[in-house]
Amino acid sequence: MSKIEKKKVGIFPKLLFVMIIVATLPLALIWYASSQSTEHLVTEQVNQRLSQTASALSSFIGDGWT
């Protein structure tokens, strides 16, 4: 009983692990590409709206106060 017993892992858990990795990798890549695209579009829209607001405020202040 002084020997250390090693538990052997069968083929089913190994195959299951590999299949889960193979199935989730494309999903993770699609999610990453989608999130990067969405972030880029949102950033562009926010910058455009901020620029429009700044232009409108500067013209309002420039026309009203001078």
All heavy atoms as TSV, in Angstrom:
chain	resi	resn	atom	element	x	y	z
A	1	MET	N	N	0.815	-1.190	0.000
A	1	MET	CA	C	0.000	0.000	0.000
A	1	MET	C	C	0.860	1.256	0.000
A	1	MET	O	O	0.338	2.330	-0.035
A	1	MET	CB	C	-0.909	-0.010	1.214
A	1	MET	CG	C	-1.842	-1.187	1.191
A	1	MET	SD	S	-3.404	-0.959	1.947
A	1	MET	CE	C	-4.334	0.067	0.941
A	2	SER	N	N	2.156	1.099	0.043
A	2	SER	CA	C	3.011	2.265	0.022
A	2	SER	C	C	3.174	2.846	-1.381
A	2	SER	O	O	3.682	3.935	-1.544
A	2	SER	CB	C	4.388	1.912	0.598
A	2	SER	OG	O	5.018	0.945	-0.224
A	3	LYS	N	N	2.758	2.076	-2.390
A	3	LYS	CA	C	2.858	2.579	-3.758
A	3	LYS	C	C	1.739	3.588	-4.018
A	3	LYS	O	O	0.620	3.428	-3.541
A	3	LYS	CB	C	2.754	1.434	-4.762
A	3	LYS	CG	C	3.929	0.492	-4.709
A	3	LYS	CD	C	3.769	-0.574	-5.770
A	3	LYS	CE	C	4.945	-1.518	-5.738
A	3	LYS	NZ	N	4.807	-2.575	-6.753
A	4	ILE	N	N	2.084	4.592	-4.776
A	4	ILE	CA	C	1.087	5.601	-5.135
A	4	ILE	C	C	0.277	5.081	-6.319
A	4	ILE	O	O	0.826	4.683	-7.337
A	4	ILE	CB	C	1.769	6.937	-5.512
A	4	ILE	CG1	C	2.550	7.473	-4.320
A	4	ILE	CG2	C	0.742	7.949	-5.987
A	4	ILE	CD1	C	3.349	8.708	-4.627
A	5	GLU	N	N	-1.024	5.092	-6.156
A	5	GLU	CA	C	-1.892	4.611	-7.222
A	5	GLU	C	C	-2.200	5.764	-8.169
A	5	GLU	O	O	-2.561	6.856	-7.738
A	5	GLU	CB	C	-3.181	4.054	-6.639
A	5	GLU	CG	C	-2.972	2.809	-5.819
A	5	GLU	CD	C	-4.292	2.249	-5.324
A	5	GLU	OE1	O	-5.324	2.505	-5.968
A	5	GLU	OE2	O	-4.272	1.573	-4.294
A	6	LYS	N	N	-2.049	5.489	-9.449
A	6	LYS	CA	C	-2.365	6.498	-10.455
A	6	LYS	C	C	-3.711	6.163	-11.072
A	6	LYS	O	O	-3.977	5.024	-11.414
A	6	LYS	CB	C	-1.292	6.522	-11.544
A	6	LYS	CG	C	0.050	6.999	-11.066
A	6	LYS	CD	C	1.010	7.080	-12.219
A	6	LYS	CE	C	2.369	7.551	-11.750
A	6	LYS	NZ	N	3.335	7.610	-12.847
A	7	LYS	N	N	-4.542	7.181	-11.198
A	7	LYS	CA	C	-5.823	6.987	-11.853
A	7	LYS	C	C	-5.620	7.198	-13.344
A	7	LYS	O	O	-5.054	8.205	-13.774
A	7	LYS	CB	C	-6.858	7.972	-11.325
A	7	LYS	CG	C	-7.292	7.695	-9.926
A	7	LYS	CD	C	-8.432	8.597	-9.529
A	7	LYS	CE	C	-8.895	8.281	-8.134
A	7	LYS	NZ	N	-10.046	9.088	-7.754
A	8	LYS	N	N	-6.073	6.260	-14.106
A	8	LYS	CA	C	-5.958	6.373	-15.550
A	8	LYS	C	C	-7.192	7.070	-16.095
A	8	LYS	O	O	-8.307	6.798	-15.687
A	8	LYS	CB	C	-5.812	4.995	-16.179
A	8	LYS	CG	C	-4.515	4.318	-15.827
A	8	LYS	CD	C	-4.374	3.012	-16.557
A	8	LYS	CE	C	-3.055	2.349	-16.187
A	8	LYS	NZ	N	-2.889	1.070	-16.878
A	9	VAL	N	N	-6.952	7.982	-17.024
A	9	VAL	CA	C	-8.048	8.690	-17.672
A	9	VAL	C	C	-8.351	7.943	-18.965
A	9	VAL	O	O	-7.470	7.697	-19.780
A	9	VAL	CB	C	-7.670	10.154	-17.960
A	9	VAL	CG1	C	-8.790	10.859	-18.683
A	9	VAL	CG2	C	-7.305	10.866	-16.675
A	10	GLY	N	N	-9.606	7.611	-19.142
A	10	GLY	CA	C	-10.021	6.867	-20.325
A	10	GLY	C	C	-10.067	7.741	-21.566
A	10	GLY	O	O	-9.795	8.942	-21.542
A	11	ILE	N	N	-10.452	7.134	-22.659
A	11	ILE	CA	C	-10.500	7.836	-23.932
A	11	ILE	C	C	-11.687	8.793	-24.009
A	11	ILE	O	O	-11.608	9.838	-24.642
A	11	ILE	CB	C	-10.512	6.841	-25.105
A	11	ILE	CG1	C	-10.382	7.590	-26.419
A	11	ILE	CG2	C	-11.774	6.047	-25.143
A	11	ILE	CD1	C	-9.145	7.298	-27.146
A	12	PHE	N	N	-12.797	8.454	-23.371
A	12	PHE	CA	C	-13.989	9.302	-23.451
A	12	PHE	C	C	-13.757	10.706	-22.879
A	12	PHE	O	O	-14.084	11.690	-23.547
A	12	PHE	CB	C	-15.180	8.633	-22.765
A	12	PHE	CG	C	-16.425	9.465	-22.825
A	12	PHE	CD1	C	-17.125	9.607	-24.007
A	12	PHE	CD2	C	-16.873	10.131	-21.698
A	12	PHE	CE1	C	-18.258	10.395	-24.071
A	12	PHE	CE2	C	-17.999	10.919	-21.747
A	12	PHE	CZ	C	-18.701	11.042	-22.943
A	13	PRO	N	N	-13.199	10.867	-21.696
A	13	PRO	CA	C	-12.951	12.228	-21.198
A	13	PRO	C	C	-11.982	13.008	-22.082
A	13	PRO	O	O	-12.142	14.209	-22.283
A	13	PRO	CB	C	-12.371	12.009	-19.809
A	13	PRO	CG	C	-12.799	10.658	-19.404
A	13	PRO	CD	C	-12.902	9.869	-20.669
A	14	LYS	N	N	-10.992	12.327	-22.639
A	14	LYS	CA	C	-10.042	13.008	-23.518
A	14	LYS	C	C	-10.739	13.494	-24.788
A	14	LYS	O	O	-10.547	14.643	-25.216
A	14	LYS	CB	C	-8.895	12.074	-23.884
A	14	LYS	CG	C	-7.985	11.740	-22.728
A	14	LYS	CD	C	-6.917	10.753	-23.155
A	14	LYS	CE	C	-6.066	10.321	-21.990
A	14	LYS	NZ	N	-5.086	9.301	-22.365
A	15	LEU	N	N	-11.539	12.619	-25.389
A	15	LEU	CA	C	-12.265	13.007	-26.598
A	15	LEU	C	C	-13.270	14.120	-26.316
A	15	LEU	O	O	-13.442	15.043	-27.111
A	15	LEU	CB	C	-12.979	11.806	-27.198
A	15	LEU	CG	C	-12.128	10.853	-28.013
A	15	LEU	CD1	C	-12.953	9.654	-28.436
A	15	LEU	CD2	C	-11.538	11.546	-29.214
A	16	LEU	N	N	-13.944	14.026	-25.201
A	16	LEU	CA	C	-14.906	15.053	-24.819
A	16	LEU	C	C	-14.220	16.400	-24.667
A	16	LEU	O	O	-14.716	17.422	-25.157
A	16	LEU	CB	C	-15.614	14.661	-23.528
A	16	LEU	CG	C	-16.700	15.606	-23.042
A	16	LEU	CD1	C	-17.831	15.668	-24.051
A	16	LEU	CD2	C	-17.207	15.149	-21.686
A	17	PHE	N	N	-13.079	16.413	-24.017
A	17	PHE	CA	C	-12.331	17.661	-23.833
A	17	PHE	C	C	-11.922	18.258	-25.182
A	17	PHE	O	O	-12.099	19.448	-25.424
A	17	PHE	CB	C	-11.101	17.402	-22.960
A	17	PHE	CG	C	-10.249	18.604	-22.749
A	17	PHE	CD1	C	-10.672	19.634	-21.933
A	17	PHE	CD2	C	-9.023	18.718	-23.393
A	17	PHE	CE1	C	-9.886	20.763	-21.742
A	17	PHE	CE2	C	-8.232	19.837	-23.215
A	17	PHE	CZ	C	-8.670	20.861	-22.386
A	18	VAL	N	N	-11.398	17.436	-26.064
A	18	VAL	CA	C	-10.964	17.921	-27.378
A	18	VAL	C	C	-12.161	18.418	-28.180
A	18	VAL	O	O	-12.079	19.466	-28.840
A	18	VAL	CB	C	-10.196	16.816	-28.137
A	18	VAL	CG1	C	-9.966	17.202	-29.582
A	18	VAL	CG2	C	-8.876	16.536	-27.451
A	19	MET	N	N	-13.272	17.710	-28.125
A	19	MET	CA	C	-14.455	18.134	-28.875
A	19	MET	C	C	-15.015	19.453	-28.347
A	19	MET	O	O	-15.468	20.291	-29.132
A	19	MET	CB	C	-15.513	17.038	-28.822
A	19	MET	CG	C	-15.151	15.826	-29.650
A	19	MET	SD	S	-16.306	14.462	-29.468
A	19	MET	CE	C	-17.735	15.129	-30.279
A	20	ILE	N	N	-14.968	19.645	-27.051
A	20	ILE	CA	C	-15.432	20.917	-26.483
A	20	ILE	C	C	-14.534	22.060	-26.941
A	20	ILE	O	O	-15.024	23.134	-27.314
A	20	ILE	CB	C	-15.507	20.822	-24.946
A	20	ILE	CG1	C	-16.665	19.919	-24.541
A	20	ILE	CG2	C	-15.655	22.203	-24.320
A	20	ILE	CD1	C	-16.718	19.606	-23.068
A	21	ILE	N	N	-13.234	21.853	-26.934
A	21	ILE	CA	C	-12.301	22.885	-27.391
A	21	ILE	C	C	-12.526	23.203	-28.869
A	21	ILE	O	O	-12.599	24.371	-29.273
A	21	ILE	CB	C	-10.835	22.445	-27.144
A	21	ILE	CG1	C	-10.562	22.306	-25.656
A	21	ILE	CG2	C	-9.850	23.401	-27.792
A	21	ILE	CD1	C	-10.710	23.579	-24.865
A	22	VAL	N	N	-12.660	22.161	-29.680
A	22	VAL	CA	C	-12.862	22.349	-31.122
A	22	VAL	C	C	-14.183	23.063	-31.392
A	22	VAL	O	O	-14.277	23.882	-32.308
A	22	VAL	CB	C	-12.789	20.990	-31.859
A	22	VAL	CG1	C	-13.277	21.105	-33.288
A	22	VAL	CG2	C	-11.370	20.456	-31.817
A	23	ALA	N	N	-15.202	22.798	-30.610
A	23	ALA	CA	C	-16.500	23.425	-30.820
A	23	ALA	C	C	-16.527	24.871	-30.351
A	23	ALA	O	O	-17.187	25.716	-30.955
A	23	ALA	CB	C	-17.581	22.632	-30.097
A	24	THR	N	N	-15.831	25.190	-29.272
A	24	THR	CA	C	-15.909	26.552	-28.733
A	24	THR	C	C	-14.894	27.510	-29.348
A	24	THR	O	O	-15.095	28.725	-29.280
A	24	THR	CB	C	-15.716	26.549	-27.207
A	24	THR	OG1	O	-14.475	25.920	-26.893
A	24	THR	CG2	C	-16.850	25.821	-26.525
A	25	LEU	N	N	-13.838	27.027	-29.943
A	25	LEU	CA	C	-12.833	27.914	-30.521
A	25	LEU	C	C	-13.399	28.791	-31.639
A	25	LEU	O	O	-13.200	30.008	-31.617
A	25	LEU	CB	C	-11.627	27.107	-30.994
A	25	LEU	CG	C	-10.428	27.916	-31.457
A	25	LEU	CD1	C	-9.883	28.756	-30.314
A	25	LEU	CD2	C	-9.354	26.987	-31.989
A	26	PRO	N	N	-14.126	28.252	-32.608
A	26	PRO	CA	C	-14.708	29.130	-33.633
A	26	PRO	C	C	-15.701	30.130	-33.049
A	26	PRO	O	O	-15.755	31.290	-33.488
A	26	PRO	CB	C	-15.407	28.168	-34.588
A	26	PRO	CG	C	-14.755	26.864	-34.386
A	26	PRO	CD	C	-14.338	26.842	-32.946
A	27	LEU	N	N	-16.477	29.707	-32.076
A	27	LEU	CA	C	-17.422	30.634	-31.444
A	27	LEU	C	C	-16.694	31.780	-30.753
A	27	LEU	O	O	-17.124	32.931	-30.811
A	27	LEU	CB	C	-18.303	29.891	-30.441
A	27	LEU	CG	C	-19.262	28.863	-31.030
A	27	LEU	CD1	C	-19.962	28.101	-29.909
A	27	LEU	CD2	C	-20.269	29.538	-31.926
A	28	ALA	N	N	-15.598	31.473	-30.110
A	28	ALA	CA	C	-14.818	32.510	-29.430
A	28	ALA	C	C	-14.217	33.480	-30.448
A	28	ALA	O	O	-14.202	34.692	-30.217
A	28	ALA	CB	C	-13.721	31.872	-28.586
A	29	LEU	N	N	-13.750	32.958	-31.566
A	29	LEU	CA	C	-13.181	33.826	-32.593
A	29	LEU	C	C	-14.242	34.731	-33.215
A	29	LEU	O	O	-13.994	35.920	-33.460
A	29	LEU	CB	C	-12.490	32.989	-33.673
A	29	LEU	CG	C	-11.243	32.234	-33.226
A	29	LEU	CD1	C	-10.745	31.328	-34.342
A	29	LEU	CD2	C	-10.157	33.188	-32.785
A	30	ILE	N	N	-15.413	34.178	-33.469
A	30	ILE	CA	C	-16.509	34.986	-34.020
A	30	ILE	C	C	-16.933	36.059	-33.023
A	30	ILE	O	O	-17.179	37.217	-33.388
A	30	ILE	CB	C	-17.697	34.086	-34.410
A	30	ILE	CG1	C	-17.321	33.245	-35.624
A	30	ILE	CG2	C	-18.944	34.907	-34.694
A	30	ILE	CD1	C	-18.309	32.153	-35.949
A	31	TRP	N	N	-17.030	35.693	-31.755
A	31	TRP	CA	C	-17.404	36.670	-30.726
A	31	TRP	C	C	-16.377	37.798	-30.658
A	31	TRP	O	O	-16.737	38.973	-30.560
A	31	TRP	CB	C	-17.513	35.986	-29.367
A	31	TRP	CG	C	-17.662	36.969	-28.247
A	31	TRP	CD1	C	-18.789	37.607	-27.866
A	31	TRP	CD2	C	-16.615	37.458	-27.405
A	31	TRP	NE1	N	-18.516	38.456	-26.824
A	31	TRP	CE2	C	-17.184	38.393	-26.521
A	31	TRP	CE3	C	-15.253	37.192	-27.318
A	31	TRP	CZ2	C	-16.443	39.051	-25.569
A	31	TRP	CZ3	C	-14.520	37.859	-26.363
A	31	TRP	CH2	C	-15.113	38.771	-25.504
A	32	TYR	N	N	-15.101	37.461	-30.707
A	32	TYR	CA	C	-14.053	38.477	-30.617
A	32	TYR	C	C	-14.116	39.431	-31.808
A	32	TYR	O	O	-14.054	40.649	-31.644
A	32	TYR	CB	C	-12.680	37.815	-30.550
A	32	TYR	CG	C	-11.541	38.806	-30.480
A	32	TYR	CD1	C	-11.282	39.490	-29.300
A	32	TYR	CD2	C	-10.750	39.065	-31.591
A	32	TYR	CE1	C	-10.255	40.410	-29.234
A	32	TYR	CE2	C	-9.720	39.991	-31.534
A	32	TYR	CZ	C	-9.478	40.654	-30.353
A	32	TYR	OH	O	-8.470	41.572	-30.294
A	33	ALA	N	N	-14.259	38.890	-33.008
A	33	ALA	CA	C	-14.337	39.736	-34.201
A	33	ALA	C	C	-15.568	40.627	-34.152
A	33	ALA	O	O	-15.505	41.817	-34.498
A	33	ALA	CB	C	-14.345	38.867	-35.454
A	34	SER	N	N	-16.669	40.087	-33.703
A	34	SER	CA	C	-17.906	40.857	-33.609
A	34	SER	C	C	-17.785	41.978	-32.577
A	34	SER	O	O	-18.228	43.107	-32.815
A	34	SER	CB	C	-19.058	39.939	-33.245
A	34	SER	OG	O	-20.236	40.670	-33.063
A	35	SER	N	N	-17.187	41.680	-31.446
A	35	SER	CA	C	-17.057	42.709	-30.409
A	35	SER	C	C	-16.109	43.823	-30.853
A	35	SER	O	O	-16.357	44.996	-30.565
A	35	SER	CB	C	-16.577	42.096	-29.093
A	35	SER	OG	O	-15.250	41.630	-29.207
A	36	GLN	N	N	-15.051	43.469	-31.573
A	36	GLN	CA	C	-14.129	44.494	-32.067
A	36	GLN	C	C	-14.820	45.385	-33.092
A	36	GLN	O	O	-14.652	46.605	-33.089
A	36	GLN	CB	C	-12.891	43.842	-32.685
A	36	GLN	CG	C	-11.999	43.152	-31.687
A	36	GLN	CD	C	-11.426	44.116	-30.678
A	36	GLN	OE1	O	-10.930	45.180	-31.029
A	36	GLN	NE2	N	-11.501	43.759	-29.412
A	37	SER	N	N	-15.606	44.792	-33.977
A	37	SER	CA	C	-16.330	45.555	-34.983
A	37	SER	C	C	-17.350	46.487	-34.336
A	37	SER	O	O	-17.467	47.657	-34.706
A	37	SER	CB	C	-17.020	44.598	-35.954
A	37	SER	OG	O	-17.817	45.308	-36.864
A	38	THR	N	N	-18.079	45.957	-33.371
A	38	THR	CA	C	-19.083	46.760	-32.672
A	38	THR	C	C	-18.433	47.910	-31.920
A	38	THR	O	O	-18.929	49.043	-31.950
A	38	THR	CB	C	-19.881	45.879	-31.697
A	38	THR	OG1	O	-20.479	44.815	-32.436
A	38	THR	CG2	C	-20.943	46.673	-30.979
A	39	GLU	N	N	-17.316	47.643	-31.268
A	39	GLU	CA	C	-16.615	48.700	-30.536
A	39	GLU	C	C	-16.160	49.807	-31.484
A	39	GLU	O	O	-16.278	50.993	-31.170
A	39	GLU	CB	C	-15.418	48.110	-29.803
A	39	GLU	CG	C	-14.652	49.121	-28.977
A	39	GLU	CD	C	-13.462	48.505	-28.262
A	39	GLU	OE1	O	-13.345	47.272	-28.220
A	39	GLU	OE2	O	-12.649	49.296	-27.746
A	40	HIS	N	N	-15.666	49.423	-32.643
A	40	HIS	CA	C	-15.194	50.409	-33.626
A	40	HIS	C	C	-16.361	51.271	-34.112
A	40	HIS	O	O	-16.243	52.497	-34.199
A	40	HIS	CB	C	-14.516	49.687	-34.794
A	40	HIS	CG	C	-14.031	50.605	-35.858
A	40	HIS	ND1	N	-12.948	51.443	-35.673
A	40	HIS	CD2	C	-14.471	50.826	-37.119
A	40	HIS	CE1	C	-12.749	52.134	-36.771
A	40	HIS	NE2	N	-13.664	51.779	-37.665
A	41	LEU	N	N	-17.498	50.644	-34.429
A	41	LEU	CA	C	-18.661	51.393	-34.913
A	41	LEU	C	C	-19.202	52.333	-33.841
A	41	LEU	O	O	-19.542	53.486	-34.146
A	41	LEU	CB	C	-19.754	50.424	-35.362
A	41	LEU	CG	C	-19.480	49.654	-36.648
A	41	LEU	CD1	C	-20.572	48.627	-36.894
A	41	LEU	CD2	C	-19.365	50.597	-37.824
A	42	VAL	N	N	-19.270	51.874	-32.616
A	42	VAL	CA	C	-19.789	52.720	-31.536
A	42	VAL	C	C	-18.857	53.908	-31.305
A	42	VAL	O	O	-19.311	55.040	-31.119
A	42	VAL	CB	C	-19.985	51.889	-30.248
A	42	VAL	CG1	C	-20.221	52.781	-29.045
A	42	VAL	CG2	C	-21.135	50.922	-30.426
A	43	THR	N	N	-17.569	53.673	-31.348
A	43	THR	CA	C	-16.606	54.756	-31.161
A	43	THR	C	C	-16.753	55.812	-32.255
A	43	THR	O	O	-16.738	57.020	-31.977
A	43	THR	CB	C	-15.170	54.197	-31.152
A	43	THR	OG1	O	-15.068	53.233	-30.105
A	43	THR	CG2	C	-14.151	55.295	-30.930
A	44	GLU	N	N	-16.915	55.364	-33.492
A	44	GLU	CA	C	-17.093	56.319	-34.597
A	44	GLU	C	C	-18.365	57.130	-34.422
A	44	GLU	O	O	-18.364	58.352	-34.627
A	44	GLU	CB	C	-17.141	55.582	-35.934
A	44	GLU	CG	C	-15.802	55.144	-36.449
A	44	GLU	CD	C	-15.914	54.490	-37.819
A	44	GLU	OE1	O	-17.025	54.453	-38.382
A	44	GLU	OE2	O	-14.884	54.028	-38.317
A	45	GLN	N	N	-19.458	56.477	-34.040
A	45	GLN	CA	C	-20.728	57.185	-33.865
A	45	GLN	C	C	-20.663	58.185	-32.721
A	45	GLN	O	O	-21.169	59.304	-32.836
A	45	GLN	CB	C	-21.860	56.187	-33.635
A	45	GLN	CG	C	-22.221	55.396	-34.873
A	45	GLN	CD	C	-23.307	54.370	-34.592
A	45	GLN	OE1	O	-23.692	54.141	-33.448
A	45	GLN	NE2	N	-23.786	53.737	-35.654
A	46	VAL	N	N	-20.036	57.802	-31.632
A	46	VAL	CA	C	-19.926	58.708	-30.492
A	46	VAL	C	C	-19.071	59.919	-30.862
A	46	VAL	O	O	-19.429	61.065	-30.548
A	46	VAL	CB	C	-19.350	57.970	-29.258
A	46	VAL	CG1	C	-18.917	58.937	-28.185
A	46	VAL	CG2	C	-20.368	56.992	-28.709
A	47	ASN	N	N	-17.957	59.685	-31.533
A	47	ASN	CA	C	-17.107	60.807	-31.941
A	47	ASN	C	C	-17.831	61.739	-32.902
A	47	ASN	O	O	-17.689	62.964	-32.812
A	47	ASN	CB	C	-15.821	60.286	-32.586
A	47	ASN	CG	C	-14.864	59.717	-31.575
A	47	ASN	OD1	O	-14.914	60.065	-30.395
A	47	ASN	ND2	N	-13.992	58.831	-32.020
A	48	GLN	N	N	-18.625	61.174	-33.816
A	48	GLN	CA	C	-19.374	62.005	-34.750
A	48	GLN	C	C	-20.409	62.855	-34.021
A	48	GLN	O	O	-20.541	64.050	-34.283
A	48	GLN	CB	C	-20.053	61.126	-35.797
A	48	GLN	CG	C	-20.813	61.897	-36.844
A	48	GLN	CD	C	-21.503	60.989	-37.846
A	48	GLN	OE1	O	-21.596	59.784	-37.629
A	48	GLN	NE2	N	-21.981	61.562	-38.921
A	49	ARG	N	N	-21.137	62.245	-33.090
A	49	ARG	CA	C	-22.156	63.001	-32.352
A	49	ARG	C	C	-21.529	64.059	-31.446
A	49	ARG	O	O	-22.073	65.160	-31.305
A	49	ARG	CB	C	-23.009	62.048	-31.533
A	49	ARG	CG	C	-23.938	61.225	-32.393
A	49	ARG	CD	C	-24.820	60.343	-31.583
A	49	ARG	NE	N	-25.644	59.519	-32.454
A	49	ARG	CZ	C	-26.477	58.591	-32.026
A	49	ARG	NH1	N	-26.604	58.367	-30.733
A	49	ARG	NH2	N	-27.180	57.880	-32.882
A	50	LEU	N	N	-20.399	63.741	-30.837
A	50	LEU	CA	C	-19.722	64.744	-30.011
A	50	LEU	C	C	-19.242	65.916	-30.859
A	50	LEU	O	O	-19.335	67.079	-30.446
A	50	LEU	CB	C	-18.549	64.114	-29.269
A	50	LEU	CG	C	-18.897	63.237	-28.076
A	50	LEU	CD1	C	-17.646	62.539	-27.559
A	50	LEU	CD2	C	-19.544	64.051	-26.977
A	51	SER	N	N	-18.742	65.609	-32.045
A	51	SER	CA	C	-18.285	66.673	-32.943
A	51	SER	C	C	-19.451	67.551	-33.379
A	51	SER	O	O	-19.335	68.781	-33.424
A	51	SER	CB	C	-17.605	66.055	-34.163
A	51	SER	OG	O	-17.218	67.038	-35.070
A	52	GLN	N	N	-20.591	66.937	-33.701
A	52	GLN	CA	C	-21.768	67.709	-34.092
A	52	GLN	C	C	-22.267	68.580	-32.945
A	52	GLN	O	O	-22.631	69.747	-33.149
A	52	GLN	CB	C	-22.886	66.776	-34.557
A	52	GLN	CG	C	-22.621	66.111	-35.886
A	52	GLN	CD	C	-23.669	65.069	-36.225
A	52	GLN	OE1	O	-24.481	64.687	-35.390
A	52	GLN	NE2	N	-23.635	64.588	-37.465
A	53	THR	N	N	-22.267	68.039	-31.750
A	53	THR	CA	C	-22.712	68.800	-30.584
A	53	THR	C	C	-21.764	69.965	-30.310
A	53	THR	O	O	-22.216	71.081	-30.018
A	53	THR	CB	C	-22.794	67.888	-29.352
A	53	THR	OG1	O	-23.676	66.807	-29.641
A	53	THR	CG2	C	-23.306	68.643	-28.141
A	54	ALA	N	N	-20.476	69.706	-30.426
A	54	ALA	CA	C	-19.508	70.778	-30.203
A	54	ALA	C	C	-19.660	71.873	-31.253
A	54	ALA	O	O	-19.583	73.071	-30.935
A	54	ALA	CB	C	-18.089	70.221	-30.229
A	55	SER	N	N	-19.894	71.492	-32.495
A	55	SER	CA	C	-20.090	72.487	-33.553
A	55	SER	C	C	-21.349	73.306	-33.312
A	55	SER	O	O	-21.354	74.534	-33.480
A	55	SER	CB	C	-20.179	71.803	-34.915
A	55	SER	OG	O	-18.973	71.190	-35.246
A	56	ALA	N	N	-22.418	72.644	-32.910
A	56	ALA	CA	C	-23.675	73.347	-32.647
A	56	ALA	C	C	-23.524	74.301	-31.469
A	56	ALA	O	O	-24.001	75.451	-31.529
A	56	ALA	CB	C	-24.785	72.345	-32.372
A	57	LEU	N	N	-22.850	73.859	-30.413
A	57	LEU	CA	C	-22.659	74.741	-29.259
A	57	LEU	C	C	-21.754	75.911	-29.583
A	57	LEU	O	O	-22.003	77.045	-29.153
A	57	LEU	CB	C	-22.089	73.942	-28.083
A	57	LEU	CG	C	-23.065	73.028	-27.356
A	57	LEU	CD1	C	-22.336	72.196	-26.318
A	57	LEU	CD2	C	-24.174	73.833	-26.724
A	58	SER	N	N	-20.700	75.666	-30.347
A	58	SER	CA	C	-19.798	76.766	-30.685
A	58	SER	C	C	-20.478	77.776	-31.591
A	58	SER	O	O	-20.243	78.992	-31.464
A	58	SER	CB	C	-18.521	76.240	-31.322
A	58	SER	OG	O	-18.792	75.653	-32.573
A	59	SER	N	N	-21.308	77.320	-32.497
A	59	SER	CA	C	-22.017	78.284	-33.355
A	59	SER	C	C	-23.065	79.037	-32.557
A	59	SER	O	O	-23.284	80.228	-32.777
A	59	SER	CB	C	-22.644	77.578	-34.554
A	59	SER	OG	O	-23.666	76.720	-34.143
A	60	PHE	N	N	-23.727	78.360	-31.604
A	60	PHE	CA	C	-24.712	79.031	-30.775
A	60	PHE	C	C	-24.053	80.082	-29.895
A	60	PHE	O	O	-24.548	81.202	-29.780
A	60	PHE	CB	C	-25.428	77.991	-29.900
A	60	PHE	CG	C	-26.376	78.597	-28.904
A	60	PHE	CD1	C	-27.596	79.128	-29.312
A	60	PHE	CD2	C	-26.045	78.648	-27.555
A	60	PHE	CE1	C	-28.469	79.691	-28.382
A	60	PHE	CE2	C	-26.908	79.200	-26.629
A	60	PHE	CZ	C	-28.123	79.732	-27.048
A	61	ILE	N	N	-22.935	79.743	-29.289
A	61	ILE	CA	C	-22.237	80.675	-28.427
A	61	ILE	C	C	-21.643	81.808	-29.257
A	61	ILE	O	O	-21.710	82.980	-28.889
A	61	ILE	CB	C	-21.147	79.958	-27.613
A	61	ILE	CG1	C	-21.795	79.056	-26.573
A	61	ILE	CG2	C	-20.216	80.959	-26.927
A	61	ILE	CD1	C	-20.847	78.165	-25.828
A	62	GLY	N	N	-21.064	81.474	-30.417
A	62	GLY	CA	C	-20.460	82.485	-31.272
A	62	GLY	C	C	-21.490	83.449	-31.831
A	62	GLY	O	O	-21.238	84.658	-31.910
A	63	ASP	N	N	-22.669	82.964	-32.202
A	63	ASP	CA	C	-23.698	83.836	-32.765
A	63	ASP	C	C	-24.409	84.644	-31.693
A	63	ASP	O	O	-24.776	85.795	-31.904
A	63	ASP	CB	C	-24.746	83.000	-33.532
A	63	ASP	CG	C	-24.172	82.384	-34.793
A	63	ASP	OD1	O	-23.119	82.830	-35.255
A	63	ASP	OD2	O	-24.785	81.414	-35.299
A	64	GLY	N	N	-24.588	84.076	-30.533
A	64	GLY	CA	C	-25.370	84.733	-29.485
A	64	GLY	C	C	-24.567	85.721	-28.671
A	64	GLY	O	O	-25.115	86.705	-28.155
A	65	TRP	N	N	-23.286	85.529	-28.546
A	65	TRP	CA	C	-22.514	86.365	-27.629
A	65	TRP	C	C	-21.646	87.409	-28.315
A	65	TRP	O	O	-21.044	88.228	-27.671
A	65	TRP	CB	C	-21.605	85.495	-26.775
A	65	TRP	CG	C	-22.374	84.723	-25.724
A	65	TRP	CD1	C	-23.715	84.642	-25.583
A	65	TRP	CD2	C	-21.813	83.923	-24.688
A	65	TRP	NE1	N	-24.037	83.849	-24.532
A	65	TRP	CE2	C	-22.881	83.397	-23.954
A	65	TRP	CE3	C	-20.531	83.609	-24.311
A	65	TRP	CZ2	C	-22.706	82.562	-22.868
A	65	TRP	CZ3	C	-20.349	82.780	-23.234
A	65	TRP	CH2	C	-21.431	82.270	-22.512
A	66	THR	N	N	-21.592	87.360	-29.632
A	66	THR	CA	C	-20.725	88.356	-30.302
A	66	THR	C	C	-21.530	89.391	-31.010
A	66	THR	O	O	-22.673	89.356	-31.199
A	66	THR	CB	C	-19.802	87.669	-31.316
A	66	THR	OG1	O	-20.578	86.919	-32.236
A	66	THR	CG2	C	-18.792	86.812	-30.625
